[in-house]
Amino acid sequence: MIASFLKMAGLAASLQIGLRLHWFQQPRPFPRVLAPLLQQRARLRYLDLERLLDLCGVTPDMTVLEVGCGTGVATAALARRMTGSGRVIALDMQESLLHQAQSRVEATGCADKVTFHWATPETAPLALHTSDLILLGSVLGEIPEIHDFLTRLFEVAKPKSRLVVYEEALHPGFVSSGMARMHLHAAGFRQGGLIRKFTHYIGVYYKDEVAFDPNLQPGASIPRA
C-alpha cells in the first residue's frame, strides 16, 4: 500500500516537473480543455477570493484591470464590489474562456461594471495612467515577452497605484515569488508586501517606492499608497 502510494506520488512529481520545464521553455496560455479546474471548489476555497480582494484593497470606486481573467471567478467577485463609480477591465487571450467569464459576470447582475477585451495588454485599448489596481492571477508563466508585458502595465497604472500578483503552486507555469519580483522590479514596480501560503503566494507591488514589510502575514492589512 505504502509502496503504491509512493510510486504514484513519484509519477505525479515527475509529471509536474516535466510540465514546468516544458512551460518554462515555451510559455503558453492555460489549456482551455482544463478550464473546469479553474472553478473547482478546492481551488476557490484555498484562494479565498473575498479575502484576497480585501488584501488587494479593492474599493467600490476603483478602476481595476484584471489580466488573464480566465473563466471569470475573480472577475465576478470584483464586479460585485463595484457599487460606486468603479469598473473592471478584464482581458484574456482565449476567446472561449472570455465567453465563460462574461456569462459568469452576467449571472451576478453586475455586467454593466465590467468591460471585456479579447486581447493582451499590448493590444487592448488601454489608456495610460488609468488603473488603480492591476490583478495578475497565475499568468506570469504564460507570457513569452514578459518584460514588454509588464512595462506596458507600468504605463497603464496610475501613480501610487498597486499591482497584485498571485501564483498557484500546482500551476505548471508557476513563477516563484523571487522570479516575479525580479521581473516586476525590472519593469519599475516595487514590492510592498508578500504573503506565502502552502498553495500559493500573494505579492503586492506599487508603482511608487514603498518600504517592503517582511512581517506581512495572512490576515494583516496591506498599507495603502
N, C-alpha and C positions, 0 to 999 in steps of 0.2 A: 504493500500500500504506500509506504513512505517512498520506496524506490520509484514507483509510478508517478507519484506527485512531483518528486524532484526532476524526473525526466520531462514531465510536462512543463514544469517551471523553466527548465533549461531551454526547451524548444521555444517557449514564449519569449524568453530573454534574447535568444539568438535572432528570432524574427524581428523583435523590436530594434535590436542593434543594426540588423541589416536594413530595415526600413529607414532608420535615421541616417545611416551612411548614404543611402540612395537619395534621400531627401536633401541632405546637405550638399551633395554633388550637383543635384538638379532640383532646385526649389520649384514647387508647383502648388496650385490650389488644392484644398482638401477635396478628395474624390466625392463627387455628388452622389455616387451609389452608397456612400457611407453616411449620408446626411441624417438618417434617422438616429445615429449615435449622438448627434448634437443636441437632441432634445430628450435623451434618456433621463429618467428620474434621478438615477445615481449621480449623473453629471450635474444636473440642476441643483441637487442637494449640496454637493461639495462646493460648487461655485457660489451658492447663496447670493443670487444676483441683487436682491434688495440691499443686503449688507454691502456688497461690492459697490453699488451705486452710492450708498451712504459714504463710503470711503473715498469715492471719486469727488464728493462734494457737489453732487448734482442738485441744482435748484430749478424751480419752475420757469425761470426766465432765461435760462442758458440757451446758447446755440451749441449743440453737441454734434460732433462729426464722428460717426462710427464707421471705421474702415474694416471691411470684411465682415459684414453683418450676418452672413450665412443664412440660416433659416429664421432669423429674427427673434431669437429668445431674449437677447439683451435689448434689441430694438423695441420690442413690445413693452418691456419694463421701463425703458427710458420714456417712451411715448406717454405712458400713464402718469409720469411725473411732470409733464409739461402742462401744468394747469394755469400758467401765466402766459407770457408772451414767448416762451421758449419754443424751440423747434429742434428736430433731429434730422440730420442729413445722413442717410445710410448708403454706403457703397458696397458693391460686391462685383467680382469679375465673372461670376457664374449666374447666368440668367435664370436657370431653373431654381436655384436657391433663393434668388431675389423674389421670384413669384411666391415662394412659400413664405418668405418674410412679409411680403405685402398682405397675404391672406391672414397671417397671424396678427399683424397690427390692425387690420380692419376689424378683426373679431374683438379687439379691445374698445372699439368706438372712438379711437384717438387718431384715425388715419390722417386727419387734417393737420396733425402736428409733425408728420414725417414726410420727407421728400426722398425718394429712392433714385439711385443712379446705377445703371449697369455700366460700371466704369472703374477705373483706378484713380487715385488722387491726381495723377498726371493728366488724365483725360477728362475728368469730371469738371464741370463749370463751377469751380470753387473760387470765390473772391479772396483776395489777400486780407489777412488780419481780421477774420470773421468768426473764428471758432473759440468759444470759451473753454471747451473741453474736447479732447480727441481721445477716443477709446479704441484700443487695438487688442482684440481678443484672439490670441493664438494665430496671428497672421505673419509675424516677422519671418518665420521659417518658410513662408510661401512666396517671398518676394525675391526675384533674381537680382535686381539692381536696387539693393536696399538703401544705399546712401542717397541716390536720387529720390527715392520714395520718401525717406524721412526728411530730406531737405525741403521737398515740396510741402510736407506737413508743417514744417517750421515756418514756412512763408504764410500758410493759411491760418496759423494760430495767432490769436490776439496777444498783445503784450500782457505779461503777467498771467497768461492762461496756463493750463496744465494738460499734460498728456498722461494717460494711464494705460499701462500695458499689463496684460495678464497672460501667462503662458502655462499650459497644462502639461504635466509630466508625461502623460500617456500619448500625447500627440506626436506622431512620427517626425513632425517638423519642429519639435520643441527647441527653443532657443534659451540658453541659460541666462540667468539674470546678469552675469558678468558680461556676456557677449552682447546682450541687449543694451546694457549701459554703455559699452564701447561704441556701438553704432549710434545710439541716441546722442551721446556726447559729441561725436564727430559731426552730427547734424546741427548742434547748437543747444540741445536740451540739457538741463541739469537735474540730477536726481534729487528728490526731496524726501523720499522715504521708500522703504521696501518691507513687504510682509511675505514671509516664507511659510508655506504650508506643505504638507506631505504630497498633496495632489497638484498644487500649483503655487505660483507666486504672483504677487501684485506689486508692480513698480510704479511709483508716482514721479513724474518729471515736470519741470517748469520751463517755460520759455526764458525766464529770467533767473538769475542766480539765487538759489535758496540753499541754506545750510542743510547738509544731509543729517538725518536723525537716525543713528544706528540702533536706537532703542524702540523704534516703532514696532508695535505688536498688534496682532489681530484684536480688534475692539478699540484700538487707540484712534484718536482723531488726527487726521492729517491737516496741518496748518494751511489755511487758505492764503493764496498770494495776495 
